[in-house]
Amino acid sequence: MTTLHLPAAACCLLSLALLAPAAQAQKRGGTLTIGMEAEFSGFNPAKARIFNQNTLAPASSVLETLFVFEGAQIVPRLGLDYAEAPDRLSATVRLRPGVTFHDGTPFNADAVVAHYAWLLAPGTGINLSPIAPLKTVEKVDEMSVRFVLRQPWVALQSALAAENLVNFIGSPAALKNDPEGFHRKPIGTGPFIFKEWQAGDRIVMERNPHYWEPQLPYLERLIYRVLPDANTRYQSIKSGQVDIGRMDTASHVLDARKNPQIKVHEYQGSGAISWNFNAAKEPFNDQRVRAAVVHAFNAKAMLDTFFLGTTVATTDLFGPNSPWFCPRLNWRSHDLAKARALLAEVGKPVKFQLVSTNTPTGRRQAGMVQQFAKEAGMEVDIRLTEQSQNVRVGLSGDYQMGVWRFGDITGEPDGALAYYFGGENGTPVSRHDTARIDALLGKARAEPDQARRKALYCDIAQIVSDEAYQLIPIRVTYYAIASPKVRNLGPITNSIIRTRSVWIGQ
């Protein structure tokens, strides 16, 4: 992937030129109210440890990354260009001048160096798998930094463009002086300024009048409302109390498609619904038990009765819309006879606890998993947890089998594979042996040829399926239901409703 290398002034002129025709029809001002599925996890990476999907949306309105993906292309954001050293052991990024954090401190090389130095310092507890090869970041001059690597890494720029807790750059001064305050009220460079977080209710933001791209944002105010009940969220959209909300309930999506007063936005990428097996605990320290659960899972039954045609089954790890799709993968799927045969090999009763979210969707899906396992001869107890706490349960390892989500992969899959299945800079949620996957990731990072790199990624996907580290049966199709007045909404990759360029029409 390549990035345009333009002088700072040229970048700004190009941005204005691209925006000018559309701006004539765009309306400034107004408040956008967004319905969210769960409480937010907070914004200090060391305290939150992971940004759940509900947190990524408001984070992306306040905090920014060096680069971002627009479709399959990497484009500048806080970074202007990227120059890789011939040995691929370092890369220099030139930074955008004239940018300030919301607290008035400058965005410059010192800020970027401080951000990554803080992340890489021992004891933060942050899973650094997405940037595992990164050794340090050095200041080159006031507006340039050098990323120094432990090993060649062709996917570095792709990794820097991923929207996650390690790449969102906040004010180093604010994070250092008041880490608890930053957790509740982050300070970034983004198009909106964080105003308040009323726990369990809402987050409020206002337009940044000093944003470095002066035509943006169009909106004056953002309100992220916590509406965990899907029916309440949907009815709030229909009534106009909420302008847009993420929906994953098939009945609501199908109803909205028939309603001319609302609009359905749809995106299917490489994300998937998944359940983790804790390979460090019985009975899932036995690969045969993990594989038996995978083969017992009847994806067609869940698609027909729960998803009602709004998504599809998986046939590999990445999905057919991904350039990394592995069409020849021997992917485990529903085979009840094989599940029973594996359990017969185990030779003793299998009973386990399944952790799921305490939502209508979570309860119903857990009940179906319980029934599928019963048909194969296994006994399942269900333990419900609040949706906002589900990620913390997974990270703590306090589970045998738990609901998760394999996130959407926009660029190179290196970071996602390292996070979910590798062990170089953190413990994978499934707690499995990572040696083979780490070795393949190391080879892929140094491989400049995309076809050969893809083959290595597919080898990792085959190991994930063979060892049954996760149950990954159904592709995620992301849906957002909105008022037709919500204009210029980009693709909702990884479930993020991005607000930077949104405006409200008539």
ABEGO torsion letter per residue (X at the ends): XBBBBBBAAAAAAAAAAAAAAAAAABBBEEBBBBBBABBBAEABAAAAGBBBAAAAAAAAAABBBABBBBEABBBBBABABBBBBAAGABBBBBBBBGBBBAAGBBBBAAAAAAAAAAAABBGAGBBAAAAAABABBBBABAABBBBBBABBBAAAAAAAABBBAAABBBBAAAAAABAAAAAABBBBABABBBABBBBGABBBBBBBAABABAAOBABABBBBBBBABAAAAAAAAAAGABABBBBABAAAAAAAAABAABBBBBBBBABBBBBBBBAABOAAABAAAAAAAAAABBAAAAAAAAAGGABBBBABAAEAABAABBAABBBBBBBAAAAAAAAAAAGBBBBBBBBBBBBAAAAAAAAAAAAAAAAAGBBBBBBBBBAAAAAAAAAAGBBABBBBBBBBBABBAAAAAAAAABAAAEBBAAGBBAAAAAAAAAAAAABABAAAAAAAAAAAAAAAAAAGABBBABBBBBBBBBBAABBGBBBBBGGBBBAAABBBBX
